[in-house]
Amino acid sequence: MNKNRTRAPFMILAIMILISTVLISISLYKSRSEIRREIGYHMNVDHVEQYRPLIETYAKQANLEDEVETLLAIMMQESGGRGNDPMQSSERLCGEVGCITDPEQSIEQGVTYFKQTLEAAKGDRKLAVQSYNFGVGFIDYALKHEGRYTPKIAIQFSQEMYENAQDQSIYTCKRKEAQQYDACYGDILYVRDVLGYRDIFIADRKKSLAKSS
């Protein structure tokens, strides 16, 4: 009998137990959303980081040097740095998907749009980030009803936009959290995920700078 064949199932079982143990240990300290976010980050970070120089360039032109990690996080959430429109800026430029086919144009437009939302939101980063997803109309709505961004007002806005949509079929409730609220317009958890990515980018950047100094 081949001993290697006999050992193989036991080795596979041992590896599976080890992986399960690690995941259970992580889950004791982090939520499922945090775990998914970190996995997504590590899968896509190289694709996003390749655009850091361009984002820094356009952020500097827009006086948004302090928001570079925010913009990287938006790209991470929008596309994972993949495709020709990594900031998903086409709809904001021309009202339809697919009109931007050059990553640099996508970044330039994305930075410009975020600057507009941040100014309209009076510096409220959370409100500006959610408006990148919902559109600038959310800013006036949130300021009128809450005076700032809150998860509650994001859900309420999404519900109303979805309810009043002429064609609801164009929207998809991909998140179970959105389904339970019937809030299928945009992404009601956009702020949570983008700022979560932002925190990871900031932490990794500090580690990188510390190593190089």
ABEGO torsion letter per residue (X at the ends): XBAAAAAAAAAAAAAAAAAAAAAAAAAAABBAAAAAAAAAAAAAAAAAAAAAAAAAAAAAAAGAAAAAAAAAAAAAAAAGGBEABAAGAAAAAAGBBGABABAAAAAAAAAAAAAAAAAAAGGBAAAAAAAAAAEAAAAAAAAAAAGBBBAAAAAAAAAAAAAABABAAABBBABAAAAAAGBABEBAAAAAAAAAAAAAAAAAAAAAAAAAX
